[in-house]
């Protein structure tokens, strides 16, 4: 399993942008939230059957990353400048930890669920999950838990994408209002 910092250093086409992280407890969400503001950068796109070319990063986009309590996943909602979600990318995880500098890192368990507001839903990296299991990197329980979590994500988040979109927009507004008061900036 690999560690992924929520500030997404080194892997993506952006670095050094404002990163915020905070605990959120509302009526509709309990867990940790991070936010990356992409102030600059060329747009990058992923192709989908229904959504077509969907932007995943670029100038003025915002990534809202959610670690809900009592789950084994990390949701990344990739917001366009108009505050609509372009793509959701959900990592199935083993857990998370703080890095020495205070940034949360997830322990990625390979399997991902990717979906769009237009109704595209796909499971990704199942081959990596299978390979890790057959190589002995994951126990049978870890493997089965990852598959169960993938199904849970599809049921909980993808069965009513409009509700998921509304919930994410509300959470983004909540986090942005807290950021305006000076809360949560890591770097």
N, C-alpha and C positions, 0 to 999 in steps of 0.2 A: 504494500500500500504506500501511497505517496502523500506527502504533506503539501497542502496548498495554502499559502497565506491569503487572507481575504483582501489584502491590499494589492494582490495579483502581480507582485513584482516579477520581473524577468520573463514571464511567459507571454504576455500580451504585447501589443504594439504601442503601449503607453506606459509611462512611468513618471513618478514624481507629481502626481495630481493630488488635490486635497482628498484625504481619507478620514472618515469619521467612523466611530464605533461606539455603541452604547447599549445598555440594557433597556428593553421596552416592556412595559406591563400595561396593557390596555384591556378593554372588554373583548377585543378581537385578536390580540396577539400577546404572547408571553415568550420572551427569548431575547437573543442578542441580534442586533442589526448593525450592519456596516453600510457605508455609502461612499462611493467613489464618484467624484465630479470630473468628467472628462472635458476640460476647458479648451482643448485643442486636439488635433489629430485627424488623419484621413479616415474616412468611413470605410469599414470592412463589412462584408455581407455574407450571410449564409443563405443557401437556396432551399426553399421549401415548396412542396407541391401546391398548397393553397395560398400561402402568403407570398410566394415568389421570392425575390431578393429582399431579405429582411436585414436591416442594419443591426450589427451586434456591438460595434464601438465606433466612436467618432466624435467630432467636436460638439460640445453641448449635450451629449448624452449623459445619463446618470445610471450607475449600477447600484441597485438596492439589493443587498445580500442578507438573507434571513436565516437564522438558526433557531427554529421554534423549539421550545422545551419539549421533552419527551418524544422526540422524533430522531430519526437517523438520516437526516438529509439537510442540505443547505440549498436554499432557493436563491437564484440570481435573477432578478427582474431587470431587464435592460430597457430603460426608459428613453424615449425620444425627447427632443426639446419641448414638445407640446404636452408632455407628461402622460403619454400613452405608452404602453409596453409594446415593444417590437418582438421580443423573444423572452421566454423563460427557459432557464437552464437549471436543472435540479440535480445536484450531485448526491448520490447515496454515499453516506459516510459511516465510518466506524466510530467516530467521535471528534472532539476538537480540543485544542490546548492553546494556551497563551505562548507566544514567542517571547524571548527575553525583552524585546522592545515594546511589549504590550499588545501587539497585533495578534488577533486570533488566527490560528491555522487549523484547517480541517484535515482529518485523516481520510483521504479519498478511498472509497471501496469500489472504484472503477465504473460501476453501472451508473448511467445518467438517464434522465427523462428530459426531453426537449419539447416544448410546445409553443404555439403562437396564438394570438387572439383570433386568427382566422380558422382555427380548428386543427391545425397540423399537430399530431402527437406522435413522438417516436422514442423508442428506447435506444440508447446509444451505448457503445462500448461493452456490450454483452460478451463479445469475443475476449476482451481483456479480463473481464470477471471470470469467465470460464477458464482461460489460460492460467490465471492466478490460482484458481482452485485446483486444477490438475497438476500444477507445479508444486502444490503443497503450501503455498503462501497463505491460503485461507483454509480454515477448518470447514467441515460440512455445515456446521451451524452458522458460521459467518457467511458462507455462500448462500444458504437458504434464507437467512435474514436479509441479505442484499436483495434477493429476488422478491421477497415479501414486501420490503420497503418500496421497491419499484412499483409494485402493484398498488400499494397504499397511496403513493404519489399520484398515480393515474386516477384512482378513485377520488381522492380528496381534492386534488387541484385541477384535474383535467375534465371531470364530469360536468362542471359548470364553469367554463372559462370566463364568462362575463362576471360571475361572482368573484372569482379569483382576481380578475382585473380590478374590480371595484375595491376589493380588500387591499390590494397592493397600492393603489393610488391613495387610499386613505392613510395607509401606513407611511408612504412617502411624504405626504403632507405633514403628518405628525412629526416625523424625523426632521424634516426641513425646518419646522417651526422651532424645534429644540436646538438645531444647529444655529439658527439666527440668534439665539440667546448666548451663543458661545460654547455650547456643550459638544463634547465628543470628538474634537479634532485630535488626531494622532500625528499626522504629518501632511 
